[in-house]
Amino acid sequence: MKKIYGSAAEALDGVLSDGMLIAAGGFGLCGIPELLLEAIKENGAKNLTFASNNAGVDDFGIGILLQTRQVKKMISSYVGENAEFMRQYLSGELELEFNPQGTLAERMRAGGCGIPGFYTKTGVGTAIAEGKESKMFNGEEYILEEGLFADLSIVKAWKADDTGNLIFRKTARNFNPPAAMCGKVCVAEVEEIVPRGSLDPDHIHLPGIYVHRIIQGEHEKRIEQRTTRKREA
C-alpha cells in the first residue's frame, strides 16, 4: 500500500471533511504538524474539533485555524500563550473541554488500543469530575474517563521509512505517539524518509501499522519562549 505522498494537501485528500475530530501531536511549538495544519487551513474544512495539548500560538500551529474560525471545539489541557484561543473561549465562540495532560495522553493511548474507558484519581473532587461516573477502589475514589477515538490523526516525526515506522526527535516525541494511535487514519509529516530496513527496530517509537500516509517537508524550528540574560562584563 502506498504511504508516501507528494504534499500535505495530497495526503489529506479524501480524508478531511467538515465536523471531524482530529487528534494533533505536539506540545507547545515542539513537534507540531505545521505543514498539515497549513493544508487544513487552505482546504477550508470547518466545524472541526481538535484534541491537542494546546493550540500553538496566535500565528502558528492550530492557532492559524482559530484565526480562520475553522475550529468549533478544543479538547486540551493548556490555553496559555494563545491570546486568540483565550479570547474565543471567554467570549463563548469556542467550546473547550479541559483535560489534565496525563489524562489527555492516556485517553489518546486508550483509543489507539481499543480501550473505551479507564478510571483515574486525577481530577477527583474538581470541576473535571463533574458529570462523570465515579467508583471506589480500595477506599479511594476514581473517575471514569473515556478513550479518544479520532476521525483523523496528524503528527510530526523526525524519520520514517516507506512502511510508516516513525522515530521522533527528543522532546518532539511528546503527544505524537498517542495522538497517532487514536485516529482511524493517521497522516505523518517527517523531516526525512529513509530506505526500508535502515531503521533499527529497537529505535522505532511508533510502528508503521498506525501510520497510513506520510509526507516529507521543510519545517520551521520556532522557540515559543526565548529566555536570555545579559552577557556579563
For each residue, the residues with C-beta under 8 A, 3 or more apart:
1:
2: 5
3: 162 163 164 208 211 212 213 214
4: 162 193 213 214 215 216
5: 2 10 11 213 214 215
6: 10 215
7: 10 11 39 215 217
8: 11 12 35 36 38 39 187 189 215 217
9: 12 13 39 42 43
10: 5 6 7 13 215
11: 5 7 8 36 39 187 213 214 215
12: 8 9 15 16 36 39 40 43 187
13: 9 10 16
14:
15: 12 152 185 187 213
16: 12 13 20 40 43 45 152
17: 20 45 151
18: 45 46 47 48
19: 47 48 49
20: 16 17 45 48 49 151 152
21: 48 49 50 51 148 149 150 151 152
22: 40 48 49 50 51 150 151 152 153 154 183
23: 50 51 52 108 148 150 152 153 154 179 180 182 183
24: 32 33 37 50 51 52 62 153 154 155 175 179
25: 31 32 33 52 153 154 155 156 174 175 176 177 179 180
26: 29 30 31 32 33 52 53 56 61 156 172 174 175 176
27: 30 31 53 54 171 174 175
28: 53 54 56 81 224
29: 26 32 56 57 60 61 222 223 224
30: 26 27 171 172 174 224
31: 25 26 27 155 156 168 169 171 172 173 174 175 176
32: 24 25 26 29 37 56 60 61 62 156
33: 24 25 26 36 37 154 155 156 187 188 189
34: 37 38 60 61 156 189 219 220
35: 8 38 39 189 215 217 219
36: 8 11 12 33 39 40 154 187 189 215
37: 24 32 33 34 40 41 56 61 62 64 65 154
38: 8 34 35 41 42 64
39: 7 8 9 11 12 35 36 42 43
40: 12 16 22 36 37 43 45 48 65 70 154
41: 37 38 44 64 65 68 70
42: 9 38 39
43: 9 12 16 39 40
44: 41 70
45: 16 17 18 20 40 48 70
46: 18 69 70 72
47: 18 19 70 72
48: 18 19 20 21 22 40 45 65 70 71 72 73
49: 19 20 21 22 71 72 73 74 75 95
50: 21 22 23 24 55 62 65 71 73 74 75 76
51: 21 22 23 24 75 76 104 107 108 148 150 179 182
52: 23 24 25 26 55 62 74 75 76 175 179
53: 26 27 28 76 77 78 101 104 174 175
54: 27 28 61 62 76 77 78 79 80 81 82 85
55: 50 52 61 62 63 66 71 74 76 79 82 85
56: 26 28 29 32 37 60 61 62 63 64 82
57: 29 60 61 63 81 82 224
58: 63 66 67 82 83 84
59: 63 64 67
60: 29 32 34 56 57 63 64 220 222
61: 26 29 32 34 37 54 55 56 57 64
62: 24 32 37 50 52 54 55 56 65 66 71 74
63: 55 56 57 58 59 60 66 67 82 84 85
64: 37 38 41 56 59 60 61 67 68
65: 37 40 41 48 50 62 68 70 71
66: 55 58 62 63 69 70 71 82 84 85 88 94
67: 58 59 63 64 84
68: 41 64 65
69: 46 66 93
70: 40 41 44 45 46 47 48 65 66
71: 48 49 50 55 62 65 66 74 94
72: 46 47 48 49 94 95
73: 48 49 50 94 95 96 97
74: 49 50 52 55 62 71 85 89 94 95 96 97
75: 49 50 51 52 97 99 104 148
76: 50 51 52 53 54 55 79 96 97 98 99 104
77: 53 54 98 99 100 101 103 104
78: 53 54 81 101
79: 54 55 76 82 85 86 89 96
80: 54 86
81: 28 54 57 78 224 225
82: 54 55 56 57 58 63 66 79 85 86
83: 58 86 87
84: 58 63 66 67 87 88
85: 54 55 63 66 74 79 82 88 89 94
86: 79 80 82 83 89 90
87: 83 84 90 91 93
88: 66 84 85 91 93 94
89: 74 79 85 86 92 93 94 96
90: 86 87
91: 87 88
92: 89
93: 69 87 88 89
94: 66 71 72 73 74 85 88 89
95: 49 72 73 74
96: 73 74 76 79 89
97: 73 74 75 76
98: 76 77 127 128
99: 75 76 77 103 104 107 128
100: 77 103 104 122 123 128
101: 53 77 78 104 105
102: 105 106 120 122
103: 77 99 100 106 107 120 122 123 128 145
104: 51 53 75 76 77 99 100 101 107 108 148 175
105: 101 102 108 109 175 178
106: 102 103 109 110 118 120 145 178
107: 51 99 103 104 110 111 145 146 147 148 182
108: 23 51 104 105 111 112 148 150 175 178 179 181 182
109: 105 106 112 113 177 178 181 182
110: 106 107 113 115 116 117 118 147 148 182
111: 107 108 114 115 147 148 149 150 181 182
112: 108 109 178 180 181 182 210
113: 109 110 147 181
114: 111 147
115: 110 111 118 147
116: 110 146 147
117: 110 144 145 146 147
118: 106 110 115 144 145 147
119: 135 137 142 143 144 145
120: 102 103 106 123 142 143 145
121: 124 140 141 142 143
122: 100 102 103 128 143
123: 100 103 120 126 128 129 143
124: 121 129 134 141 142 143
125: 129 141
126: 123 129
127: 98 130
128: 98 99 100 103 122 123 132 143
129: 123 124 125 126 132 134 143
130: 127
131:
132: 128 129 143 144 145
133: 143 144
134: 124 129 141 142 143 144
135: 119 141 142 144
136: 139 140 141 142
137: 119 140 142
138:
139: 136
140: 121 136 137
141: 121 124 125 134 135 136
142: 119 120 121 124 134 135 136 137
143: 119 120 121 122 123 124 128 129 132 133 134
144: 117 118 119 132 133 134 135
145: 103 106 107 117 118 119 120 132
146: 107 116 117
147: 107 110 111 113 114 115 116 117 118 182
148: 21 23 51 75 104 107 108 110 111 182
149: 21 111 182 184
150: 21 22 23 51 108 111 153 179 182 183 184
151: 17 20 21 22 183 184 185
152: 15 16 20 21 22 23 183 184 185 186 187
153: 22 23 24 25 150 179 180 181 182 183 185 186 187
154: 22 23 24 25 33 36 37 40 179 186 187 188 189
155: 24 25 31 33 166 176 177 179 180 186 187 188 189
156: 25 26 31 32 33 34 172 176 188 189 190 219
157: 160 166 167 168 169 172 176 188 189 190 191 205 206
158: 166 167 168 169 172 190 191 192
159: 166 167 190 191 192 193 194 199
160: 157 164 165 166 167 188 190 192 193 194 211 214
161: 164 165 193 194 195 196 197 198 199 208
162: 3 4 193 195 196 214
163: 3 196 208
164: 3 160 161 188 207 208 209 210 211 212 214
165: 160 161 199 204 206 207 208 211
166: 155 157 158 159 160 176 180 188 190 204 205 206 208 211
167: 157 158 159 160 199 203 204 205
168: 31 157 158 172 173 174 176 177 205 206
169: 31 157 158 172 173 191
170: 173
171: 27 30 31 174
172: 26 30 31 156 157 158 168 169 176
173: 31 168 169 170 176 177 205
174: 25 26 27 30 31 53 168 171
175: 24 25 26 27 31 52 53 104 105 108 178 179
176: 25 26 31 155 156 157 166 168 172 173 179 180 206
177: 25 109 155 168 173 180 181 205 206
178: 105 106 108 109 112 175 181 182
179: 23 24 25 51 52 108 150 153 154 155 175 176 182 183
180: 23 25 112 153 155 166 176 177 183 186 188 206 210 211
181: 108 109 111 112 113 153 177 178 186 206 210
182: 23 51 107 108 109 110 111 112 147 148 149 150 153 178 179
183: 22 23 150 151 152 153 179 180 186
184: 149 150 151 152
185: 15 151 152 153 212 213
186: 152 153 154 155 180 181 183 210 211 212 213
187: 8 11 12 15 33 36 152 153 154 155 212 213 214 215
188: 33 154 155 156 157 160 164 166 180 211 213 214 215
189: 8 33 34 35 36 154 155 156 157 214 215 216 217 219
190: 156 157 158 159 160 166 193 214 215 216
191: 157 158 159 169 216 217 219
192: 158 159 160 216
193: 4 159 160 161 162 190 214 216
194: 159 160 161 198 199
195: 161 162 198
196: 161 162 163
197: 161
198: 161 194 195
199: 159 161 165 167 194 203 204
200: 203 204
201: 204
202:
203: 167 199 200
204: 165 166 167 199 200 201 207
205: 157 166 167 168 173 177
206: 157 165 166 168 176 177 180 181 210 211
207: 164 165 204 210
208: 3 161 163 164 165 166 211
209: 164
210: 112 164 180 181 186 206 207
211: 3 160 164 165 166 180 186 188 206 208 214
212: 3 164 185 186 187
213: 3 4 5 11 15 185 186 187 188
214: 3 4 5 11 160 162 164 187 188 189 190 193 211
215: 4 5 6 7 8 10 11 35 36 187 188 189 190
216: 4 189 190 191 192 193
217: 7 8 35 189 191
218:
219: 34 35 156 189 191
220: 34 60
221:
222: 29 60
223: 29 226
224: 28 29 30 57 81
225: 81
226: 223
227:
228:
229:
230:
231:
232:
233:
